[in-house]
C-alpha cells in the first residue's frame, strides 16, 4: 500500500463564471480576485475568514494614545484630533463673524426709511 506524504484532501466549490457562465472549481474557503481560465474574465469570490478568540487566548489591552501636553488639552486632542487652542480659535472666529453680520444687518436696516427701527 502506497501512501503519499504530500496528499491533501481539499473540499472544492463549484461556481459559474459571471462573464461566460463556465463552471469553475475553487478550493472551499478561497477568497479574493480570480481569473476565469476560459474567458480570462476577472471576478471576486468569497470573504476572508473571521478570526475568533478562543477562551485560552488572551486579549491584549489597547494602548493609550499619548498626546503632548497635559490635562484637558491632551484629552481633547485624543478625542477629536484637534488641539484645544485650534478649537477656541475657530469658535472665536465664528463669534466675530456672527457679530459682524448682525452689525451689518442693523446698519442696512437703519439706512432704509427708518421705519423698521
C-alpha positions, 0 to 999 in steps of 0.5 A, a space after each residue: 500500500 502506497 501512501 503519499 506524504 504530500 496528499 491533501 484532501 481539499 473540499 472544492 466549490 463549484 461556481 459559474 463564471 459571471 462573464 461566460 457562465 463556465 463552471 469553475 472549481 475553487 478550493 472551499 474557503 478561497 477568497 479574493 480576485 480570480 481569473 476565469 481560465 476560459 474567458 480570462 474574465 476577472 471576478 471576486 469570490 468569497 470573504 476572508 475568514 473571521 478570526 475568533 478568540 478562543 477562551 485560552 487566548 488572551 486579549 491584549 489591552 489597547 494602548 493609550 494614545 499619548 498626546 503632548 501636553 497635559 490635562 484637558 488639552 491632551 484629552 481633547 486632542 485624543 478625542 477629536 484630533 484637534 488641539 484645544 487652542 485650534 478649537 477656541 480659535 475657530 469658535 472665536 472666529 465664528 463669534 466675530 463673524 456672527 457679530 459682524 453680520 448682525 452689525 451689518 444687518 442693523 446698519 442696512 436696516 437703519 439706512 432704509 426709511 427708518 421705519 423698521 427701527 
